[in-house]
């Protein structure tokens, strides 16, 4: 989470970002990781992030999505 913290304000994932946004970001990170692992994208992207970085971010976004859903925060 700390690696992405410079892109968002504190609590944005819960108070501002929708469940759909978190789900879309999770899927995007998984796709990026798989393309890197398959050799269809460079091993490191323009931000210097590799497949492990993207998989870590996917896990965080999945956790955000689960937490928001459990708390009934649908927006």
Secondary structure as UniProt FT lines:
FT   HELIX           2..7
FT   TURN            10..11
FT   HELIX           12..15
FT   HELIX           19..38
FT   TURN            46..47
FT   HELIX           51..70
FT   TURN            71..72
//
